Amino acid sequence: MINPTLSTTKHLTQQDDASYAFFSGCQPAGIQLNDVAWSPYRDKTLLKPITVTVHPGEFLAIVGPNGSGKTSLLRCLYRTNKPTNGTILLDGKNLWSLSPRQCAQRIATVLQDTGGEFGLSVFEMVEIGLTPKSLMWGRSEEDTHIIESTLVLLDVAHLADRSFDSLSGGERQRVMIARALAQRPDVLILDEPTNHLDIRHQLDVLALLSKLPCTIIVSLHDLALASAYADRVLIMQEGEMKACAPPNEVFTKQRIKQVFDVETIIDEHPVTQRPRFSFYIND
Ligand SMILES: Nc1ncnc2c1ncn2[C@@H]1O[C@H](COP(=O)(O)OP(=O)(O)OP(=O)(O)O)[C@@H](O)[C@H]1O
């Protein structure tokens, strides 16, 4: 059974419940950032202090121009960039008091442009996702079921025996998402997961993420996708958090002009009832 408190917010159908049954042990985590800053330099702060709480089961999208600090912030959240100031709490525990393995048992990541791994097949790549939670050597029947379920969910089951290295960019991306799902994380962090994906797969992947019974934090360049699927959108500019609110509050013409330097026509999408955008430049 999927966590019943989440079924209400995630709008899961019975069919979804069956598709995500392998996620049943997931305990969506809350993440609290208190004054978190980061920089690789002594004399200059790249990520300016950010205070925000990500609620258990929430879908948070991070948007912002190139170089605004989205990846740097995500790297803090998956325990790669150690904050130079402030604390990050995962369900109330300091992220840096957890071991890398404890972290991997709760947080999965999908990063940009992952390379191949020594000629592994697609099935073997996804199998790696099981490692943090494996208690024994060898693959159980349940493990095989989890791998097969995630391959089907990401529409890559037909590629299971193919070498990962031989896949297209979009196919690789979907396999890496399948691998993260096989990890059955409590928090899933994705850096630009729609890169390389055609429009159908972009929508499929975001719809899938929005239904997963875990906390989702994802960086996106496409404001329309962030608007359509996120519970809240966090806007970054020059290393600073400019806003964090639901799409219909966060996306105003003025803010988009200030942050992205483009003009926007915003109306309501007739199907999703979320903000819809047309961009132009007023030179
Ligand atoms: N380890 C580092 N050393 C020096 N500068 C860094 C480091 N990591 C990030 N930066 C710089 O910090 C800024 C923010 O980078 P970051 O990758 O977080 O931006 P981003 O919003 O993810 O950008 P993009 O949309 O282009 O992917 C950039 O100017 C980048 O060059």
The ligand as a MOL file (V3000), in Angstrom:
LIG
                    3D

  0  0  0     0  0            999 V3000
M  V30 BEGIN CTAB
M  V30 COUNTS 31 33 0 0 0
M  V30 BEGIN ATOM
M  V30 1 N 33.3070 24.0720 -7.7620 0
M  V30 2 C 33.1590 25.2890 -8.3120 0
M  V30 3 N 34.2060 26.1350 -8.4120 0
M  V30 4 C 34.0590 27.3590 -8.9500 0
M  V30 5 N 32.9070 27.8360 -9.4150 0
M  V30 6 C 31.8240 27.0520 -9.3540 0
M  V30 7 C 31.8800 25.7310 -8.7970 0
M  V30 8 N 30.6430 25.1780 -8.8600 0
M  V30 9 C 29.8580 26.1070 -9.4370 0
M  V30 10 N 30.5560 27.2190 -9.7400 0
M  V30 11 C 30.0240 28.4360 -10.3510 0
M  V30 12 O 28.8670 28.8040 -9.6170 0
M  V30 13 C 27.8720 29.3530 -10.5010 0
M  V30 14 C 26.5950 28.5540 -10.3370 0
M  V30 15 O 26.7950 27.2890 -10.9740 0
M  V30 16 P 25.6510 26.2000 -11.0140 0
M  V30 17 O 26.1640 25.0410 -11.7840 0
M  V30 18 O 25.1500 25.9740 -9.6590 0
M  V30 19 O 24.5300 26.9930 -11.8570 0
M  V30 20 P 23.1990 26.4470 -12.5530 0
M  V30 21 O 22.1120 27.3690 -12.1440 0
M  V30 22 O 23.0020 25.0010 -12.2500 0
M  V30 23 O 23.5610 26.6790 -14.0710 0
M  V30 24 P 23.0560 25.9630 -15.4350 0
M  V30 25 O 21.6250 26.3780 -15.6410 0
M  V30 26 O 23.9540 26.5950 -16.4680 0
M  V30 27 O 23.2510 24.4910 -15.2940 0
M  V30 28 C 28.4630 29.3050 -11.8910 0
M  V30 29 O 29.0010 30.5650 -12.1950 0
M  V30 30 C 29.5580 28.2580 -11.7860 0
M  V30 31 O 30.5870 28.5050 -12.7060 0
M  V30 END ATOM
M  V30 BEGIN BOND
M  V30 1 1 1 2
M  V30 2 1 2 3
M  V30 3 2 2 7
M  V30 4 2 3 4
M  V30 5 1 4 5
M  V30 6 2 5 6
M  V30 7 1 6 7
M  V30 8 1 6 10
M  V30 9 1 7 8
M  V30 10 2 8 9
M  V30 11 1 9 10
M  V30 12 1 10 11
M  V30 13 1 11 12
M  V30 14 1 11 30
M  V30 15 1 12 13
M  V30 16 1 13 14
M  V30 17 1 13 28
M  V30 18 1 14 15
M  V30 19 1 15 16
M  V30 20 2 16 17
M  V30 21 1 16 18
M  V30 22 1 16 19
M  V30 23 1 19 20
M  V30 24 2 20 21
M  V30 25 1 20 22
M  V30 26 1 20 23
M  V30 27 1 23 24
M  V30 28 2 24 25
M  V30 29 1 24 26
M  V30 30 1 24 27
M  V30 31 1 28 29
M  V30 32 1 28 30
M  V30 33 1 30 31
M  V30 END BOND
M  V30 END CTAB
M  END
